[in-house]
Amino acid sequence: MNELTDEQTKRQDFVDNAIYHLIQEVNPAGKTIDWNIEMIGDVRDVIREWLVERMNIASEQTFYPYLQE
């Protein structure tokens, strides 16, 4: 069974946490927003589109590693 390496897992955690903190920072209500991986994933998809597809400055694997099927 394939697994992500420790470095790949750390990268995923870094990206997801950075997005979560960004959401907290830009929230004008000042109310804490609960962790919501669906929301984080939606934001991550937009960032990935810009960095990987439009700007071509990262690959999908370097931006957010995943296991290939």
N, C-alpha and C positions, 0 to 999 in steps of 0.2 A: 504494500500500500504506500503510495506516495504521500509525502507530507511537505509542508513548507519548511524551509530552513529557519533557524532562529532569526537570522537577519531579515528574511522576508516577512516573518511575523512582526518583527519590530517595525519594519517599514509600514505595514498595514496599520498597526496600532498608532504610529506617528501620524499618518495621514488622517485617520478617523478622528483622533484626538484633536489635531489641528483644526479640522473642520468644525468639530463640536465647539471648541473654544471660540472660533470665528463667529459662529451662530450666536453664542452667548454675548460676545462683544458688540455685535451690530444690532442686537435686540433693543429697541428703544424703550420697551416697557420696563426694563430693569428686573423683570421677573425671571427667575431661573427656569430654563427650558429643560425638561427631562431628556436624558439620552434617548435618541430615537434613531436606530440604525437605518430605517427606511429613509428618513429625512437626510441623514448623513450620506447615505448612498446616492440619493438624488443629486446632492451638491457635488459629491465626488465625481459623478458621471459628467457633470458640466465642466468641472476643472480638467478631468481627463481628456474630454473632447478638445479643449483649448490647448493643453500642453502636448498631447500626443498627435491629434489629427490636424489641428489648424496651425499650430506653431512648429510642430515637428521637432520639439526639443527633448522629448523623452519617448521611450517605448512604453507600451502598456505594462510590461513586466517591471520596468524600473520605477514607474510611477506608483503602481499598486500591484505587487506580485500576486499571482494566483496559480493554481495547479491546472495544467492543461490536460484535457480528457483525451 
